[in-house]
């Protein structure tokens, strides 16, 4: 017998043993693997699809039956199922890559990353090819999503959505799997990531300085696709299933007679009927979802899904049909506008009707498509003007960011449709912090009187805002400010107070206190630069207070952070020197786009500016956030000071480099 025959039988037996061990590892650590896949998968899939895809990725991790080439070969000494029980944060040496668990994890990671990887020839707007493959499990009639977390979990989810798949993978492998940097790089390289080292470096910046807190958030219910909540996706359409089956059969007949349909379309006879047939389930006004009037008071999801349909034309099928058809295929005469990152594709399922009525000479319809967009359709009641379509993102809107929608714009003002949970409304001027607000008239359908818009150009003399108060049926004594920056949804304004001595880091709060209003009075005009950019909220963080040289006066340092619906943020660092007027504009000394700075995931900041004292002498001033223990200057001027503030005499145009030391170690450079 040839000597190579026994070796061949050993290989086959090892393959089979390896598959069995891999299956055991997958079953034992299934929740852990699914959580890893869920974090790595693109957030653009949406929570429902991401939950199902995470399960599908893990369930497809084993090789197909009869496939020997890809079967795991697990050495005898490594024939354990992987990590210890319950060890989501197990270290790398306890999950070696040649173990059964390590092999399964590698395949899960490679498959999850493939959902974001597109070939060079693949159209950029389409999902990656991996995302198009049919896979089990499949759920009909229900929407699945993990349990909702709090503000911190939402902030982490947004930070992860702003980076690519390999960075999310590196972040999860380090915090969930307990791998060190070399282990993460090795795993990413094996999964086909283009730049493993770069992904590890970028992931290291996420969640700082509270990496333990970020680890706890990743292990929370917000990122657990094995513990999900359910909601119906087509509850109102179930009584029409027989009709849907008939439509499906009709579509098959149409497909069989496609040649005849094309010929008829060439003669002009079928031009309008084809879209109506294809989009019939979506374009039928009778299929629109409608929320019960009091639903908002009896649900934990207080957002646009809780809005009832309001307005005097909610039963006007012709108007609603025109609005839906315009959404599916805008005519050439329609004016279409979108906030950045918002798609205009037709709805995949019947949207929710929020409003249909007549406002300022136009018939207006507002739709919500289930969690991502609000769409406004408006057509003139008289004249020959075309219709208008406006699209805006509303991802994970809440009590404040889902509190109002622009229903009409006329001249220098706008009318808003307020959420059903708004109990009181008023207007006030941010540039008049000592002037109380004025009550805002609201109609029975929730539409407000005209609210002046902030001036887009010229002198910045007023800045109107809405002061809204939520009903005590959902939250007690909760008032907040929103302002119109030109998008469909107004922007939520918040304020983070100055750091207290020895106190933990403070969280953003509503900008309704005297301190907050005084800060916004000096920074409101900087909001002009954000107009029309899809901003969700803006926070003023008073990160430092500094005693100025040559006197006892003090100045404040603010970091104004604007978060968009897409996730990336923009910051302006503003210096508030002593001023004669409480509305004197602050000096913008630095700025940065697409950054986590001045958020939960970028809690350290250092900035500097040139300042002239009353004596005429010039100084370089610098200030850092609460964790800064020392600031040093180099370049044209050298100096150092302990603590979070720094001042040194310097020429007016001196070029100075500023660095800071942090309490927990590490250094920080000044933002420019």
C-alpha positions in Angstrom: 0.0 0.0 0.0 1.5 3.4 -1.0 2.6 5.4 2.0 0.6 8.4 1.1 -2.8 6.7 1.5 -2.9 6.8 5.3 -2.0 10.5 5.2 -5.0 11.1 2.9 -7.4 9.4 5.3 -6.0 11.4 8.2 -6.7 14.7 6.4 -10.3 13.7 5.6 -10.9 12.7 9.2 -9.3 16.0 10.4 -11.5 18.0 8.1 -14.6 16.3 9.4 -13.4 16.8 13.0 -12.7 20.4 12.3 -16.1 21.1 10.9 -17.7 19.5 13.9 -15.6 21.6 16.2 -16.4 24.8 14.2 -20.1 24.0 14.4 -19.8 23.5 18.2 -17.9 26.8 18.5 -20.6 28.6 16.5 -23.4 27.2 18.5 -21.7 27.9 21.9 -20.7 31.5 21.0 -23.5 32.3 18.7 -24.7 35.5 20.5 -21.1 36.7 20.7 -20.5 36.2 17.0 -23.8 37.8 16.0 -23.0 40.9 18.1 -19.6 41.2 16.4 -21.2 40.9 12.9 -23.9 43.5 13.8 -21.3 46.1 14.9 -19.1 45.5 11.7 -22.0 45.5 9.2 -22.7 48.9 7.5 -25.3 51.0 9.5 -26.7 52.1 6.2 -28.5 48.7 6.0 -30.9 49.9 8.7 -31.4 48.2 12.0 -33.9 45.6 10.7 -31.8 44.4 7.8 -28.6 44.6 9.9 -30.1 42.3 12.6 -31.2 39.7 10.0 -27.9 40.0 8.0 -25.8 39.6 11.2 -27.6 36.3 11.9 -27.3 35.2 8.2 -23.5 36.0 8.2 -22.9 33.8 11.3 -25.2 31.0 10.1 -23.3 30.9 6.7 -19.9 30.8 8.5 -19.7 27.0 8.2 -18.5 25.6 4.9 -21.1 24.1 2.6 -21.8 20.4 2.9 -19.2 18.3 1.1 -16.8 21.2 0.8 -13.3 20.0 1.8 -11.2 22.9 0.5 -12.5 25.4 2.9 -13.0 23.0 5.9 -11.1 24.0 9.1 -8.2 21.8 10.1 -7.9 22.1 13.8 -4.8 20.6 15.4 -5.4 18.2 18.2 -4.1 20.5 20.9 -6.5 23.2 19.8 -9.7 21.2 19.6 -11.6 23.4 22.1 -14.6 25.4 21.0 -12.9 28.7 21.6 -13.2 31.3 24.3 -14.3 30.7 27.8 -18.0 30.9 28.7 -19.4 34.4 28.8 -16.0 35.9 27.9 -17.0 38.6 25.4 -13.8 40.4 26.3 -11.6 37.3 26.2 -8.0 38.0 25.4 -6.3 37.1 22.2 -4.2 34.3 23.5 -7.4 32.5 24.7 -8.8 32.6 21.2 -5.9 31.6 19.0 -6.7 32.0 15.2 -6.1 28.3 14.7 -8.8 27.3 17.2 -12.3 26.4 16.0 -13.7 29.6 17.4 -10.9 31.7 15.8 -11.6 30.1 12.5 -15.3 30.8 12.6 -14.7 34.3 13.8 -12.4 35.0 10.9 -15.1 33.8 8.4 -17.8 35.9 10.1 -15.5 39.0 10.0 -14.6 38.4 6.3 -18.3 38.1 5.4 -19.4 41.1 7.4 -16.7 43.3 5.8 -17.7 42.1 2.3 -21.1 43.9 2.7 -19.2 47.2 2.4 -16.7 46.2 -0.2 -17.5 47.1 -3.8 -15.5 46.1 -6.9 -14.1 49.0 -8.9 -16.7 48.5 -11.6 -19.7 48.3 -9.2 -22.1 51.3 -9.3 -21.4 53.4 -6.2 -25.0 53.9 -5.2 -25.9 50.2 -5.2 -25.2 48.0 -2.1 -22.1 45.8 -2.2 -22.6 42.5 -4.1 -22.5 40.6 -0.8 -25.6 42.5 0.5 -27.6 41.4 -2.5 -27.3 37.6 -1.8 -30.5 36.0 -0.5 -30.0 34.6 2.9 -31.8 33.1 5.9 -33.4 34.0 8.3 -36.2 35.9 6.6 -39.0 37.6 8.5 -42.3 38.6 6.9 -44.7 41.1 8.4 -42.4 42.2 11.3 -39.6 44.7 11.8 -36.9 43.7 14.2 -34.5 46.0 16.0 -32.4 45.8 19.2 -33.7 47.4 22.4 -33.3 51.2 22.3 -30.5 52.6 24.4 -29.9 56.0 25.8 -28.1 59.1 24.6 -24.7 57.5 25.1 -25.5 54.4 23.0 -27.0 56.6 20.3 -23.8 58.7 20.2 -21.6 55.6 19.9 -23.8 54.3 17.1 -23.4 57.6 15.2 -19.7 57.6 15.7 -19.5 54.1 14.3 -21.6 55.0 11.4 -19.1 57.7 10.5 -16.2 55.3 10.0 -15.8 52.4 7.6 -16.1 48.7 8.2 -12.5 47.8 9.1 -12.4 50.6 11.7 -15.7 49.3 13.2 -14.2 45.8 13.1 -11.0 46.9 14.9 -13.0 48.7 17.5 -15.2 45.6 18.2 -12.3 43.1 18.1 -10.5 45.2 20.7 -13.4 45.9 23.1 -15.6 42.8 22.6 -13.0 40.2 21.8 -10.1 41.5 23.9 -7.5 41.3 21.1 -4.4 43.5 21.3 -3.4 45.7 18.4 -1.2 43.0 16.7 -4.0 40.5 17.0 -6.5 42.9 15.5 -4.2 43.7 12.6 -3.6 40.0 11.9 -7.3 39.3 11.9 -8.2 42.2 9.7 -5.5 41.3 7.2 -6.8 37.7 7.1 -10.3 39.1 6.5 -9.1 41.1 3.5 -9.0 44.6 4.9 -7.0 47.0 2.8 -5.2 48.9 5.6 -5.3 47.0 8.9 -2.8 49.2 10.6 -4.7 52.4 9.7 -8.0 50.8 10.8 -6.5 50.0 14.2 -5.1 53.6 14.6 -8.5 55.1 13.7 -10.4 52.7 16.0 -8.1 53.7 18.9 -9.5 57.2 18.7 -13.1 56.1 19.2 -14.5 56.0 22.7 -11.7 57.9 24.3 -11.0 58.7 27.1 -13.6 56.4 28.6 -12.8 53.1 26.8 -14.3 51.1 29.6 -17.5 53.0 29.2 -17.4 52.4 25.4 -16.9 48.7 26.0 -19.9 48.6 28.3 -22.0 50.4 25.7 -21.0 47.9 23.0 -22.2 45.1 25.3 -25.5 46.8 25.9 -28.9 45.9 24.4 -28.5 48.6 21.7 -25.9 46.4 20.0 -27.4 43.0 20.8 -29.2 41.6 17.7 -30.1 38.4 19.7 -32.5 40.4 22.0 -34.8 42.3 19.7 -38.1 44.1 19.7 -40.7 43.7 17.0 -43.1 46.0 15.3 -45.5 45.3 12.4 -44.3 46.4 9.0 -47.5 46.1 7.0 -50.3 45.8 9.6 -52.7 48.0 7.7 -52.1 46.0 4.5 -52.8 42.5 5.7 -56.5 42.8 4.9 -55.4 43.4 1.3 -53.3 40.3 0.9 -55.7 38.7 -1.5 -55.5 41.9 -3.7 -51.7 41.8 -3.5 -51.7 38.2 -4.7 -53.9 39.2 -7.6 -51.5 42.1 -8.4 -48.6 39.7 -8.3 -50.4 37.3 -10.7 -51.2 40.3 -13.0 -47.5 41.3 -13.0 -46.5 37.8 -14.1 -49.0 38.1 -17.0 -47.5 41.6 -17.8 -44.0 40.1 -17.8 -45.1 37.4 -20.2 -46.5 39.9 -22.6 -43.7 42.4 -22.3 -43.2 42.8 -26.0 -46.8 43.9 -26.5 -46.5 46.3 -23.6 -43.3 47.8 -25.1 -45.0 48.2 -28.5 -48.0 49.9 -26.9 -45.7 52.2 -24.9 -44.0 53.2 -28.1 -47.3 54.4 -29.4 -47.8 56.4 -26.2 -50.7 54.3 -24.9 -48.9 52.6 -21.9 -46.7 55.4 -20.7 -48.7 56.2 -17.5 -49.9 52.7 -16.8 -46.5 50.9 -16.3 -45.4 52.9 -13.3 -48.8 52.6 -11.7 -48.7 48.9 -12.1 -45.2 48.4 -10.7 -45.7 50.8 -7.7 -49.4 50.0 -7.1 -48.9 48.7 -3.5 -46.9 51.9 -2.6 -48.8 54.5 -4.6 -52.3 53.7 -3.4 -53.4 56.4 -1.0 -55.6 53.7 0.7 -52.4 51.9 1.8 -50.9 54.9 3.7 -50.1 54.2 7.3 -51.9 56.3 9.8 -51.2 56.5 13.5 -53.9 56.7 16.2 -54.4 60.2 17.6 -53.2 59.3 21.2 -50.5 56.8 20.3 -47.8 59.3 21.2 -48.8 59.1 24.9 -48.7 55.3 25.1 -45.4 54.4 23.4 -41.8 54.4 24.4 -40.8 55.4 20.8 -41.7 59.1 20.8 -40.7 60.2 17.2 -42.3 60.7 13.8 -43.9 57.2 14.0 -46.1 58.5 16.8 -47.5 61.5 14.8 -51.1 61.2 13.8 -52.4 62.3 10.4 -53.6 65.9 10.6 -55.1 68.5 8.3 -58.4 69.0 6.5 -57.4 67.0 3.4 -56.2 63.7 4.9 -59.0 61.9 3.1 -58.4 63.6 -0.3 -57.3 60.5 -2.3 -56.6 62.6 -5.4 -54.2 64.9 -3.6 -52.5 62.0 -1.8 -52.2 60.1 -5.0 -50.5 63.0 -6.8 -48.1 63.4 -4.0 -47.2 59.7 -4.0 -46.8 59.6 -7.8 -44.6 62.7 -7.7 -42.4 61.0 -5.1 -42.1 57.9 -7.2 -41.2 59.9 -10.3 -41.0 63.7 -10.0 -42.2 65.5 -13.2 -39.8 67.9 -14.9 -41.7 70.9 -13.6 -41.2 69.8 -9.9 -38.6 71.5 -7.8 -36.7 68.9 -5.7 -34.5 69.7 -2.7 -32.7 67.4 -0.4 -30.6 67.8 2.7 -27.1 66.3 2.4 -27.1 62.5 2.5 -30.8 62.1 1.8 -31.9 59.8 -1.0 -35.0 60.6 -3.2 -35.8 57.0 -4.2 -39.5 55.9 -3.9 -40.6 54.4 -0.7 -40.2 50.6 -0.3 -43.5 50.3 1.6 -46.5 52.6 2.1 -45.3 55.6 4.1 -46.9 57.2 7.1 -49.2 60.2 6.5 -48.4 63.1 8.8 -50.3 66.0 7.3 -52.5 66.9 4.3 -54.0 70.4 4.2 -53.9 73.9 2.7 -51.3 76.3 4.0 -50.4 79.7 2.5 -52.0 79.1 -0.9 -50.6 75.6 -1.4 -51.9 72.1 -0.8 -49.2 70.4 1.4 -48.7 66.8 2.2 -46.1 65.4 4.7 -45.0 61.8 4.7 -42.6 59.8 6.9 -41.2 56.6 5.4 -40.7 54.7 8.6 -37.4 55.9 10.1 -35.1 57.6 7.7 -36.9 60.4 5.8 -39.6 63.1 6.0 -40.9 64.1 2.6 -42.9 67.3 1.9 -45.0 67.7 -1.2 -46.6 71.1 -2.1 -48.6 72.1 -5.1 -50.1 75.6 -5.7 -53.8 76.0 -5.3 -53.9 78.4 -8.2 -51.6 79.5 -11.0 -49.4 77.4 -13.2 -46.4 76.9 -10.9 -45.0 73.4 -10.5 -45.1 71.2 -7.4 -42.2 71.1 -4.9 -40.7 68.1 -3.2 -38.4 68.4 -0.2 -36.5 65.5 1.4 -34.9 65.4 4.8 -33.3 62.8 7.0 -34.8 62.0 10.4 -32.7 59.0 11.6 -33.5 58.2 15.2 -35.4 61.4 15.8 -36.6 61.8 19.4 -38.8 64.1 21.6 -36.7 67.2 20.6 -35.5 66.5 17.0 -38.8 65.1 16.0 -40.8 68.0 17.6 -41.5 70.0 14.5 -41.4 70.1 10.6 -41.6 73.1 8.3 -44.9 72.9 6.5 -44.6 76.2 4.6 -42.1 78.9 3.9 -43.3 82.4 2.8 -41.0 85.4 2.4 -38.9 85.7 5.6 -40.9 83.3 7.7 -42.0 79.7 8.1 -44.9 77.8 9.6 -44.2 74.6 11.5 -46.3 71.5 12.1 -45.7 70.7 15.8 -45.6 67.2 17.3 -48.7 66.1 19.1 -46.7 66.0 22.4 -45.9 69.7 22.3 -48.0 71.3 25.1 -46.8 75.0 24.8 -44.9 77.0 22.3 -43.4 80.5 22.2 -40.8 82.4 20.2 -37.9 84.3 21.5 -34.8 86.1 20.2 -31.4 84.6 21.0 -29.9 88.1 20.6 -32.2 89.4 23.3 -31.4 87.1 26.2 -33.2 89.3 28.8 -36.4 89.5 26.8 -39.0 86.9 27.7 -40.6 84.8 24.9 -43.9 85.5 23.3 -46.6 82.9 23.0 -46.9 81.4 19.5 -50.3 80.8 18.1 -51.0 77.2 17.0 -54.0 76.1 15.0 -56.2 73.0 15.9 -54.3 71.0 13.3 -50.9 71.7 14.9 -49.8 74.4 12.3 -48.1 77.5 13.9 -48.4 81.1 12.9 -45.6 82.4 10.8 -42.2 82.4 12.7 -39.6 84.9 11.4 -36.5 83.2 9.9 -33.0 84.3 10.8 -31.5 86.6 8.3 -29.3 84.7 5.8 -27.2 87.8 4.9 -26.5 91.3 6.0 -26.5 92.4 9.6 -27.2 89.8 12.2 -29.5 91.7 14.4 -32.0 89.1 15.5 -32.1 85.3 15.8 -35.6 83.9 16.3 -36.0 80.5 17.9 -38.9 78.3 19.0 -39.2 77.5 22.7 -41.3 74.3 23.0 -42.5 72.4 26.0 -43.3 68.7 26.0 -46.5 67.4 27.6 -46.3 66.2 31.1 -47.8 63.0 29.9 -44.4 61.9 28.5 -41.9 64.1 30.4 -42.2 66.6 33.2 -41.2 70.2 32.8 -39.2 69.7 29.7 -38.7 72.9 27.6 -36.2 73.2 24.8 -35.1 75.4 21.9 -35.1 74.8 18.2 -34.2 77.1 15.3 -34.7 77.1 11.6 -31.6 76.7 9.5 -33.4 76.1 6.2 -34.1 72.4 6.3 -37.4 70.7 6.8 -36.7 69.9 10.5 -35.5 72.7 12.8 -32.2 72.3 14.8 -32.1 71.5 18.5 -30.0 73.9 20.5 -28.3 72.7 23.7 -25.7 73.9 26.2 -22.9 72.3 28.3 -21.9 74.3 31.4 -18.4 75.2 32.5 -16.5 72.4 34.3 -16.9 72.3 38.0 -14.1 71.8 40.4 -13.5 68.1 40.9 -16.9 67.4 39.2 -17.3 64.7 36.5 -17.7 65.7 32.9 -21.0 67.4 32.4 -23.5 66.5 29.8 -25.4 68.7 27.3 -28.6 70.1 28.7 -31.4 72.3 27.3 -30.4 75.8 26.4 -33.1 77.5 28.5 -31.1 78.7 31.5 -29.8 82.2 31.9 -26.2 81.0 31.5 -27.1 79.1 28.3 -29.0 82.1 26.8 -26.1 84.5 27.5 -23.7 82.1 25.8 -26.0 81.7 22.8 -26.5 85.5 22.6 -22.8 85.8 21.7 -22.6 82.8 19.4 -26.0 82.6 17.6 -24.8 84.4 14.5 -22.2 81.7 13.9 -25.1 79.4 13.0 -25.3 81.1 9.6 -22.5 78.9 8.4 -24.6 75.8 9.0 -27.6 76.8 6.9 -29.0 74.0 4.7 -26.3 71.5 5.7 -28.6 68.9 7.3 -27.8 69.7 10.9 -29.6 67.8 13.6 -28.4 69.6 16.8 -25.9 72.2 17.9 -24.3 72.3 21.4 -22.4 75.1 23.0 -19.8 73.6 25.4 -18.2 76.1 27.8 -15.0 74.1 28.2 -12.9 76.6 30.0 -12.8 79.9 31.9 -9.6 82.0 31.9 -8.4 84.9 34.0 -7.0 87.5 31.7 -3.6 89.2 32.1 -3.3 92.8 33.4 -6.5 92.7 35.5 -9.2 90.6 37.1 -11.5 90.2 34.1 -12.1 86.7 32.7 -13.0 85.2 29.4 -14.9 82.1 28.4 -13.9 79.5 25.8 -16.7 77.7 23.9 -16.7 74.8 21.5 -19.8 74.9 19.3 -20.5 71.5 17.8 -23.0 70.9 15.1 -24.1 67.2 14.6 -25.6 66.3 11.2 -28.2 63.6 10.6 -25.5 61.7 8.7 -23.3 61.5 11.8 -20.2 63.6 11.1 -19.9 66.8 13.1 -18.4 70.2 12.6 -16.9 72.4 15.4 -16.1 76.0 15.9 -14.0 77.1 18.9 -15.1 80.6 20.0 -13.4 83.0 22.5 -15.7 85.2 24.6 -13.7 88.1 25.8 -15.2 90.7 28.1 -17.7 92.8 26.2 -19.8 95.9 26.7 -22.9 94.3 25.1 -24.2 90.9 26.0 -24.7 90.2 22.3 -21.2 91.2 21.0 -20.2 88.3 18.7 -17.6 85.9 20.0 -14.3 85.5 18.1 -14.1 82.3 16.1 -10.5 81.1 16.7 -10.5 77.6 15.2 -12.7 75.2 13.3 -12.7 71.6 12.0 -15.1 69.5 9.9 -15.9 65.8 10.0 -14.6 65.3 13.6 -15.6 63.8 16.9 -14.1 66.8 18.7 -16.2 68.2 21.5 -18.4 65.2 21.7 -18.5 62.2 24.0 -15.9 60.6 21.8 -13.7 63.6 21.6 -13.7 65.1 25.1 -10.4 66.8 25.0 -9.8 70.1 23.3 -7.1 72.8 23.3 -7.2 76.1 21.4 -5.4 79.4 21.4 -5.7 82.9 20.1 -4.0 86.3 20.1 -5.5 88.9 22.5 -4.8 92.6 23.0 -5.0 94.0 26.6 -6.3 97.5 27.4 -2.6 98.6 27.7 -2.1 97.8 24.0 0.2 94.8 24.7 -0.5 91.6 22.8 -0.7 88.1 24.4 -1.1 84.5 23.2 -3.9 82.9 25.2 -4.7 79.2 25.3 -7.2 77.1 27.2 -7.9 73.4 27.4 -10.7 71.2 28.7 -10.9 69.8 32.2 -8.3 67.0 31.7 -5.5 69.4 30.6 -2.9 69.7 33.3 -0.2 71.6 31.4 0.1 73.8 28.3 3.4 74.6 26.5 4.1 77.0 23.7 6.9 76.7 21.2 7.9 78.6 18.0 8.2 82.4 18.0 7.4 82.4 21.7 8.3 79.8 24.4 6.6 79.2 27.7 4.7 76.8 29.8 2.0 76.8 32.5 0.4 74.2 34.7 -3.3 73.9 34.6 -5.9 74.2 31.7 -5.1 77.9 30.8 -2.0 79.7 29.5 -1.0 83.3 28.7 2.3 84.7 27.5 3.4 88.0 26.0 3.9 87.7 22.2 3.9 89.9 19.1 0.5 90.3 17.3 1.3 87.9 14.5 3.6 85.5 16.4 3.4 81.9 15.0 3.1 79.7 18.1 2.6 76.0 18.4 0.6 74.9 21.4 0.5 71.4 23.1 -1.1 70.2 26.3 -0.5 67.3 28.7 -3.5 65.3 29.8 -4.2 64.0 33.3 -4.4 60.3 32.2 -1.3 60.6 30.0 -0.7 61.6 26.4 -0.6 65.0 24.7 -3.0 67.2 22.8 -2.3 69.7 20.0 -4.3 72.8 19.5 -7.2 72.8 17.0 -6.9 75.3 14.2 
